[in-house]
Amino acid sequence: MNKLRKLIDTSLALHYQLRLKRDQWRSPRQLKKIQFKKLKALLKYAYCHVPHYHKLFSTAKIKPDDIKNFEYMRKIPMTSKKDIQENFADMIPRGVDTSTLSCEHTSGSTGIPLKVYRDPSFTRTSYHYAVNSYILLECGVRPSDNFVTVWGRSAKSIQWGKKYTRLWGSPSETVVPLFPPLKLINILRLIKPDVLNTFPSVLITLADYDVSGIHPRVILTQGEMVTERCRELCQKMFGLELFETYGSVEFGNLAFECNEHCGLHMITTSALIEFVDENGEWVSSGEQGEMVVTGFLNYVMPFIRYRIGDLGVPTDEKCACGRSWPLIKSIQGRTNDYLVLPSGRKFSWLYLIRVIRASLYDKIFRESAFTISQYQIVQDRKDRIILKIMKGREFNPEILEWIRKSLEREFEKLGEHLDVKIEIVDEIPMERTGKRRLFISKIT
């Protein structure tokens, strides 16, 4: 039975993969029509079968038929992770036996880990697989590639890929745990990945070591924000431009970067992503907004207008590749990633990153990209930030005072006084999944 299920899943996935390759060239109007049809089907199902959403819709005095176009979506209240945890039993459709379902847990990077049940239906499972395979192929991955993922700490040993998966148009994935850098590099030299899939912070860590003998053709990242520093180090180490992908445990893969690197293409046939301001209104093209996601591929635990906890910048720009999928200009980090100044004003933590970056690339230090290995910004008080720094292989102690003065000067321009404390550390702690956070606020 399992073999039959696998055969059906794979056959359907190939069918949907071909459909996705066709859909990417459809007109924006056609894509929106397909997306709205899927949205309406999900809303109707959730209203009729999921207690939480029936109550939510009733309280807001709306019904699925009231949603005439995308604008009407704003009438539906947004849902947070806390809402889901507090109403967890009511998130499951009536009559569904959860003991028969597979599940995963989110990393808890927003402070709230979440259990997510998976839809077992042939159609939606196959479409989920199709999206994953489609993204890989569009980023240049080949079914015959030696595909290696370096991931979190859950696995204690290497999980080797299954060769037969290549017969169905998908690469065979080998998962390597986050071993210490030297051990990891030696393993990668032995495995010789054609494709390396990992967190951006792992690539930054590898930049401090000799990576000769590792020659991937494609590098993919997800799970963390990709900084310009990460992109530059990737170029220096491997002579490659990395491909950023975006997704989550709740929804799977949602967007990807093509070889034009103009932004991330949103796959609108699997989800609707909104970008909203603090008042819940849609932001304009080029403005930062909180990302609110409605997924179409999980009916046993629907997520409708779900506050995923990320910030992003949508854009109306068209990618030079010609694909019609709309673009995310950039992923900007987590919604709780902002700096609170003594006056009470809030600033994106990316403002600090830009200042640090400018300091690192001042004329005195621009000769070396390896002065600093990793860093993390911690705000523990409104009037102080702590910059934790790991030394790079070509560390120059002068850079510490240079960065501190640069940051303090920038705050003075804003009329704010912040103390900048710099600490040299041996390690920047990782989360359970292996992610590293660049900014931590202890006051927001």
N, C-alpha and C positions, 0 to 999 in steps of 0.2 A: 504493500500500500504506500509506504514511504517513497519507493522508487517511482511509482506511478504519479504520486503527488509532485515529486521533483521534476519528472518529465513534463507534466502539464504546466507547472510553474515556469519552467525554462522556456517552453514553447511559446507561452503567452508573453513572457518577458521579451523574447526576440521580436514578437509581433509589435509590442508596445514601443520597443526601442526604435524600430523602423518608423513608427508613427511619430515619435518625438523628433526624429531626424527630418521628417516632412513638416511637422508643425513649426519648427524653428524658422522656416522660410515663409510661413503664412503672413498675411497682412496683420497689423496690430488690431484692426477691427475684428478679424476672424478669431484671433486669439482671445480677445475679450469676450466674444460670444461664447466660445467653448468654456472659458473660465466661469462665466456667469451661470451657465447651465449646470456646471458641477457644483457651484456654490448653492444654487437653489435646491438641488437634490439633497445636499448635506443639511441645509437648514430645515427642510421639511422632515427629514428623517429624525434629526435631533429633537425637534419640537414634539414629534409624535411618540418617540421611543425613549428619550433620555430625560429622566426626572429633573435634573439640574437645569437643563436648557428649557424645558417646558415651563418651569417656575420662573426662570429668568425672563423669558419672552412675555409671560403673562404679567409679571410685575411691571415690565416696561410697556405693557399694553400694545404689543405688536404680535403679528402672526407672520409666518413665512411668506404668505401671499402679499403682505404689505411691502416686501422688499422688491421694489420695481426696477431698481438699478443699483449700481455700486454706491451711489451717494446715500441710499437708504441704510446702508450697513452701519452708518454712524449712530443709528437709533438703537442698535444692539449694544448693551453694556459690555465693556471689556472684561476679560477674566484673567486673574492673576494666579500664580502658583499657590498662593495662600488660599485663594478661593477654592481651588481644586482639592487641596489637602483637607480643607474643612468640610467639603461636600463630596469626598472621594467616592463613597458608595453610590451616590446619585449621578456620578459621571458615567456610569456603565448603563447601557440600554437594558430595559426590563427584559427578564428572561434569559440573559446571557450568563453562563456559568464561567466565572473567571478562573476556576481551577483547571479549565481546559485550554487556557490562553497562555502564550509566552509573554514575558515582560522584560523590560529593561529599567534601569534607574539613571536619572540625570546625574551630572557630576556634583551638583550642589554649589556651583560657583557663585550663585546669588544668595547662598546661605540656606536654601531650601531644596534638599534632594527630593526627587519626585519619582514615584513608580509609574511606568507607562505600559499599559497593556497593548498588545499587537493584534491587529485585525488578521484573522486567519483565512479570509476569503481568497480564492484563487485569483480573482481579478485584481484586487487591490494589492495583494502581496506581489504579484507579478509586475504590476506597474511600478511598485516601489523598487524592485530589482532593476527594472528597465531604466529608471531614472539614474540609478547609481552607475550602471554600465554605460549609458548614454553620455554622462558627464565625463567619465574616464576616456572614452573614445574621442570626444570632442577636444579633450586636452592633449591628445596625441598618444594615449596609451594604446598598445596593441594587445590582442588576446594572447599572443605568444610571449609577452614580456614577463620577465622575472620581477614580480610586483612585491615590494617589501614595505610593510607598514611598521613604523617604530612608534609605539603607543604607550599607554599608561602602565601603572605598576601592578595591575591585577594579575597578569600572567607572570609566572616564575620562570618559564622556559619558552623556547621558540616553538611557535605553532606553525608547522609547515603547511603550505598550500596543497590543495588537491589538484593534480594535473588534469583530471577529466573535465574540470570546469571550463578549460580552454575550448573544448569541443562545442560549447554552447555560446561562444562569443565573448566570454568574460575572462579576464586574467586570473591566474592562480595566485592568491594572496598569501604571503608568509608574514606572520605577525611576530615582531621582535620586541621583547620588553625593554623598558628604559634602563638598560645596564649603565654602569659608570662609563664615562666617555671613551676611555682607552679600550675597554672591553667591547663597547659598542662598535667602535671603528674597526677593530680586528674582525668582528663578526661580519660587518658589512663588506669588508675586503674579501672574506671567504664566500659570502653569498653572491656578491657582485650584482646588486640590483640594477635593473633597467629603469625601474620607476621607484622613487623614494617618496613615501607618503608619511608626513609627520607634523608635529607642532612647530611653529616658527621658532620657539625658544630652543628647541633641540638643534635646529640649524645654527642658531647663534652660538650655542655651546660648542658645537663641532668646529666653529671657526677658530677656536683657540688651539687646535691640534692639527697634526699632519694628516690630511685626508687623502693623500696620494693612494692610488689603487682603488679608489671608489669613483666610478664614472657613470652615474645615472644619466639617462637620456631625458627624463622628465622628473620634475620635483613638484609634488602637490602638498599643500598645507591646509589645515583647518583647525578649529578648536580655539584659536587665539587670534588676536588682531595682528595683521602683517604690517610691520613698520618699514619705512624706507631703508633703515639700517639693515634689516633682515634681507631685503631684496638685494642690497649692495653686497653684503657678505656672500650671498648665494652666487652672485656673479663672480666674485673674486675666487671662491672655492671651487666652483664647478663650471663656470662659464655659461650659466643658464639663467633664464628668467623663470622664477617659480610661478606656479598656477595656484591662485587662492580659490578655495571652495568654501561654501558656507552651508551649514546644516545644523541639526540638533537631534537629540534622542527622540524628542516629541514628534518630529516631522521627517527625519531623514535628510537627504540632500535637497537644498532649496535653490542654490545659485552657484554659478561657476564663472571663472575667468577664462576667456578664450585667448588665443595667441596674439591678439591685438592689444590685450592688457588695458582696455579702456574702462573697465569696471566689471562687475559681476552680473551675468545674465540670470534673471529670475525665471524659473520654469513655472509659468502661470497655469499650466494644466494640472499641477499637483498641489498648488497652494495659492492663496491670496495674501500678499504682504502689504500692509498699510504702514505709513510713516506719520506719526502724530506728534503734536506739540504737547505742552503741559496741560492744555485745556481740552485735549482729545481731538483737536482739529487737524486735518491733513496739512502737512508742510508743503511748501513749494519746491520745485526742482532746485537742487543745489543746497537746500537747507537740511540741517540735522534734525532727525526725529526719532522717537522711540518706535521700534519695530513691533507691529501687532500682526500676528499670523493666524490664518484660518487654513487648516489642512484638509485635503480632500481624500486622503488615502487611508484613514483610520476611522471606521464607523463603530468599533467596539469601545472607543474612548475618544470621542470627537473633541477637538480643540477649536473653538470658535472665538475669534477676536482675542486671541491669547497673547498676553504681554510676556514675550519670550525673554525680556531682560536685556536686549541689545539695542544699541544706537546705530543708525545708519543714515546715509545721505542718498536719497533717490535722485535720479537725473532724467531729463527728457532727451538727453543727447543720444545719438544713434551710433552704434558701434561700427567701425570700419569693416568688420567681418560680414555685415549684411544681415545677421540674424535679427529676427523681430522681437525676441524676448526683451522686455524692458530691463533697464540697467540699475544696479545699485552702484553709485560712484565709489563708495567706500564704506566698510564696516568700521564704526568708531569706538567699539568697546562696549562695556556694560552700562546699564542705566544708572547704577550707583557709583559710577566712576567719574565723579566731579569734585573739584577742589572748592572748599568753602573758605573765603577770605575773611579776615577779621571784621570787615564791615558788613558781612552777611552775603555779599555778592558771590555768585557761583560761577566757576569757570571750568571748562572741559580740561581734564588732566592732560589732554593732548597739547595744550598750551605749554606745559612744562616740558613735554617731549621735544617740542620744536626748539625751545631755548637750549636744552641739553644738546640737541643735535647740532645747533649752530655753534655751540662751544666746542664740541668735538671736531668740527670741521673748520675751525678758525685756522688761519694761515700757519700758526705755530705747530698745529698737530695734524694737519690734513695729510701728512705723508703716511700715516699709519691708521688703518681701520681697526687695529687690534689693541688699542690702548686700554679699552674696557671690555670685559667679557659679557657680563650681565649687569643689569641694574634694576632696582625696584624703588618706587616712590611710596612712602607711607606718610599720610597726614594723621598725626595723633592729637593735634590741637589746632584750633583755628589760626593760631599765630606761629605754627611751626610745621615744617615738613622734614622728614628724614630720608635722605637719599642713600640707599644701600648699594654698594658697588663691589663687584667681583673684579679683581685685576685681570687684565688681558695679558697675552703672552709678550706684548711689547709695552707694558705699563709704564707710564710716565707720571710720577707723583704730582707734577706741576698742574696736571689737568684738574685735580680735586679743587684747589683754590680757585682756579679759573671758572669752573662750573658754578661754585658757590657764589662768587661775585656776580657772575652773569645772571643767575636766578634772582639774587637780591636786587640787582639794578632793575630788572624787569618789574618786580613788585613795586619798587619805588616809583616807577613811571605810572603805575596804576594807583598811586597814593595809598598803598598798603604796606604794612611792615610785617614781614614773615622771616622768622629765623630759619636758616637752612643748615641742618646738621648732616654731615656726611660720615657714613660708617663704612669701613672696609670689612667685608664679610667673606667667608670661605664658601658660602653656599646661599642661593636664593631658594627658599623652600618651594616644593611643588605641591599641588593639590593631589588628591587620591588618584586622579586619572592621569597625572603627569603634566598637567598644564601649569604654567607659571603666570601669575598676575603681575602686570607692570605697575599697577597702581592699587593701593589699598587705603581706604578711608576708614578711620576708626570713629568718625564723628557724624557720618551720614547714615 
